[in-house]
């Protein structure tokens, strides 16, 4: 990769930005800033991180982490990263595989004996690669008839119970692909069975702490205090408020933003709160391989062929293409949050975009930032 160190800028705090770390030119930074011109000191916003090898090429927050207290978004603010959590759940399975405590070929009933005995067994690999045939929880009715919104309390056990109430699989495992959070919720139960610990405790001591990700956690407790937690928001527009009005959650539409509260502490497919500073450590380890060595890296990026055409899934990661260049990416979306991460493995370049706005479209902005970097010849992709 060719890096243009045109200037090393002294951090400048603008009205809508915080904690600037930049090794790009002022002109390039100005172009990136322009993408977020709609963000100001009274709106939710974004945290952007660009990592080259193990260093920050660019890191900047736009907008507010909390509208109540006017707290700016920063690199140590803890975001709900939604489905970006899946790679961390998969990493726990990878660690257990490398310790020979579980095999991808194992029937899930080996660890969860109460799991239904279907005609065709569901194996660990079917869960990892989203090809189990298990219908996701929100397609099934809750026992108490309540909705599956984050406004209503439900946990992993309730979600699994709802999914498994459907006595049949949608298809024979391995024959089709279908995105399903329940796959990764079940993987957390496998981790708990093998380790004898709660999933949040296992991932903390076996993954986050060894990586130095000391401000990262699995939120399995709605009463938990999360330091520097970022609040999620949605616009008070028709799309976001009509159903709230119809369900009597909301008395009137009002103006501005809805503040989102996470009352459903499910995890596995989501549930991780982390900071840009911690994500940098995770991304940097793909370069250094200091944690887990090459074996861990290879397993995390292992794809597998099934009886369907989708072959680009890995361990909570997806292989893709950006303008003809290979990327490894994943996207997260929750009510009030949007997240996206894409890594160019041949260049050791990663762009992370986190937003505390449900319609934040983090993927779009990450792509636009990469377009700017290429246009300004900040990077030269292999």
N, C-alpha and C positions, 0 to 999 in steps of 0.2 A: 504494500500500500504506500502511496506517495502522499505525505502530509505537507501541507503548505503552512509553515509557521510564520504567517505574515505579521502577526503581532501577538504579544502576550498582554492581554488587557487587564488593567486594574479593575476589580469588581465594581460595577456601577449599579446602585439600587434605584430603579425607576419606580414610578408610582404603582405599577402593577407587577413588578418582578422582585425576586429575592435571591440571595445566595448565588451570585453569578460565578461560575468557573468557566473560563473560555480560553482556548488555544486556537481560535479561528480569527479571521480578520473582522474588523469592525463592520465592514460591508456585508459579510456573510451573516454575522450576528443580527444585523439590522433586518435582513431578509427573513430570518427565523422569527424575530420579534414581530414582524408584520403579519405572520400567520395567526398571531394571537392578539390582534389589535382590538378584538371585541371583548377581551378580558380586561377587567379593571379592578379597582380597590373595593368594589361592591359586588363582585361576582365570584362564583366558583372558578376553578381554572385547571391548570396543568403543571406537572413536573416533568421536565425533559432531561434525559441523560443520554449522552453519547460516549461510549467507552471504546477506546482504542487500545488493544492489548489489555493492560491493567490500569490504564490512566484515563482520567476524564478529559475528553476532547472538548466537551461542552456540557454544562450542567446549570439549569436555570428553572426557577419556579415562577409561574404566572398566576395571579389571582389569589383568592383566599381559601385557606383550609377550613376556616370556620367563620361564617357570616355573623354569628352572634357577637363574637368577640374581636372581629376584624383581624384575625391571625393570618398572616401571609403563608402561602405554600412554600415549603423549604425542603431541602434534601434529607432532612431527618424527620419529616412528617410521615406518619404511618397511614398508608393507603390500604383500603380493601382492594386487593388485586383480582378478585373474582376467579375466573378460570385459569389465570396464570398460576394459580395454586396447584394445578394438576401435576406440573413437573416436579414439585416438591413431594407430593404424595407418591408419585412414581419413583422418585429418588429413594424413598424409604424401602420400597419393594426391591429396588436395585441393590441396596446395601444388604438386604436379607438374602437375596440370590447369591451375591458374592461371598456371603458367609455360609452358603449351602444350607440355609434354614428354610428355604422355599424354592420351588422350581416353577418356571413359567408353564410347565406342562401339568402341574398339579391340578386335580379337581378341587374346586373351592370347598367342597364338602369335607375335605381332609382337615380343614381348619374351622369351618362353620358347619357342624353336623346337622344343624336345624335348617340349613338351606334346602329348598325343595329338591327332590330327586327327579329331575326332568329326564325325558327319554334320552337326550343327548347331554353329556356333562358340560358344565361351564367351567373352563379352566382359567387359571390366573392370567394367561396370555390374552384370553378373550376380553377380560376386563381392561387390561392395559391398553389394548388396541381398539376398543370400542366396537367389538364384534360379538358381544355376548347374546344379543337377542332379548335382553331384559328391558322391559318398557320403563321409561323414566317415571319417577314418582308423581310428577305433576300431571301426568295423563290419567292417573287413577284417583278415585275419590278418597278423601280422608275419612277416617273412622268417625270423626266428630262433625263431618260435613262442612267444615270451614274451608276457606280458600287457601291456596299455597303461597300467598303473597308474604313478603317479609314482615308485614304488619302482624301476622298471626304466628304465634310461637309454634315451631316444630323443630325437631332435631334429627340427627342421622337415623336413629332407630325408627322414628315415625315415618321417615321417608322410605326406608328399606321395607318396612311393614306394608306400606301402600303399594310399592312396586311388586312385592312378592305375593300380594293378594290376588294378582293376576296369575292364575294357575298354569298358564301356558306362556312359553317364550314366543316372541314375535317371529322368530325364524331359528333354524338350526345354527348353533354357535359357529362362527367362522364363515358363514355363507353370505352374509351381508354386513354392511357397516351402518351404524346409527349412533349418533352422538347421544350420550346418556351420562348424566352426573352420577347416577346410582352405581355405575361401574366403579368409580373412584371412591365412593362412600363405602362400598363393600371391601375395597382394598384396605381401607383404614381398619376395618374389623379384622382382617387377616393380620395386619401389623400388631394389633392389640392382642390377638390370640397367641401369636408367636412370642411376643416380647413380655406379655404379662403387665404391660403399662398402658396408660391411656395414650391415644395417638398423639395428642398435643405434647405429652411428656416425652414420648419416644423421639419425635421429630426435633424437639428442642435439644435434647442431650446428644442425639446421634447425627444430627445434620446442621442445625442452625448454630449451636455453640461451637462446634469444631471449625465452622467456616467463619466464625467471628460475627455472625449475623445476630447480634445481641438485641436488636430492636425489631425482630421478626418473630411472629407467633401464630399459632392456630387459634382462632377465636371460637372456642367451644362453650363459652360462658357469657350470656348476655349481660351479666352483672360485672364483667371483668373491666378493670381500669386499663386502658391502653394509652400509655404516654404519647402525647402529641398526635392523638388520633385525628384523622381528617374526616370531616363530616361529608356525607354524600347529599347531592341535591338534584332535583329535576325542575324543569320549568313548570309554572302554573298555567300550562296551556290545555287545550281541550283533550289532546291525546293522553296527557298524564293525569287529568283531573276528572274526566267524565265518569270513569269507573269508580273513583273514590267518592264522588257525589252520589252515584247510584247505590253504592254499598253503605252509605251513611258514615264513611270514614271522615268525610270532609263536609262542612256546612256550606261553604261558598268557595268559588274558584279563587277569588282574590287575584293579586298580581305578584310578580317577582318569582320567587323560588319556593319549592317544597323542600323542607329538610327531611332527609330520609334516616330512619332509625332501623338498625338491624336487630330485629326481635327473634330471628330464627337462626340459632347457632349451629347450622349444619356445616360440614367440612368434608374435605377429601377432594371433591370436585371444585371446591372454592374454600373460603374461610380463612385464608392467610392474610394477615396484615403485615406490611413491610414498608421499608423506606427506600428511597433511591440510593442512599449510601450503602445499605445492606445489599440491594440488588446488584450494585457494582461488584461486591465481593463474590456473589454467586456467578456473575458473568465472567469475572476475572479468573475464576477457578477453571473455567473451560479452557483458558489459555495455559495457566500454570500447572493444572492437574495436581496441585499440592494436596488437595483432599480427594481421596478415592483413587488416585493414580489413573493410568490409562484404561484399566479395566472398567472403572466406574464411568469414565467418559464414553467408552465404546458401548456399554450397555444402555446408557441414557440415550444414545443416538441409534440404537439398533432398530431397524425396521423388520417387518415380517410379512411373508406372503400367505394369504388365506384364499378362500374360494370366492373372492370378490376382487374388484379391480383396484381398490384403494390400497396403495403400498407405501404411502409417504408418512405414515404415523410412526412416531417413536415413543419414548417414555414421557408422555405429557408434552411432547414437542411435535412439530410438524415440519417436514421438509417442503420447501416451496421455491418460488422463483420471483425475483424482482428485476425486471428489465433484462432478463437473460442471465442473471447471476443467482447462484444458489443461496438461499436463505434458510434459516431454521427459526420458526416463529411460533407464537401462540397469542391468542386474543382472549380478553376477559370482559364480560359485561354483567353488571348487576344493577339493581335499581339504585341509581345515584352514583354509579361508578363506571368507568370505561378504562381499559388498559390494553397495552399492546407491546410486544417485544419482538424485535427481529434482529437476527445475528447473521453476519456474513462470515462463515467459518474460514474461508480461504484468506480473509483479510483481518480476522480477529477484530471485527468492528461490530458493535451492537448499538442499536437505538432503542430506548425505552421511553414510552409515553404513558403517563398516568394522569387520569382526570377524575375529579370528584363531581362530574356532571354526567348524568345517565346518558345524555345524548352527546357526550364529549367526542365520540368518534376518534378514539386514540389512534386507531390504525391509519386513518386518513392523514392525520398530522405527522405521524412517523414517516409515512411514505413521502409526504411533501418535504419534510426536512431532508430526507435522503436525496430527493431530487435537487435540492439546493446545494447540498454538499458536492454532488457530481457536477452540477452546472458550474459551480465556482472552482472546480478542480481541487477541492480540499482533500478529496480521496480519489484514488484511481483503483477501481475494482479489478481484481484478477479474473 
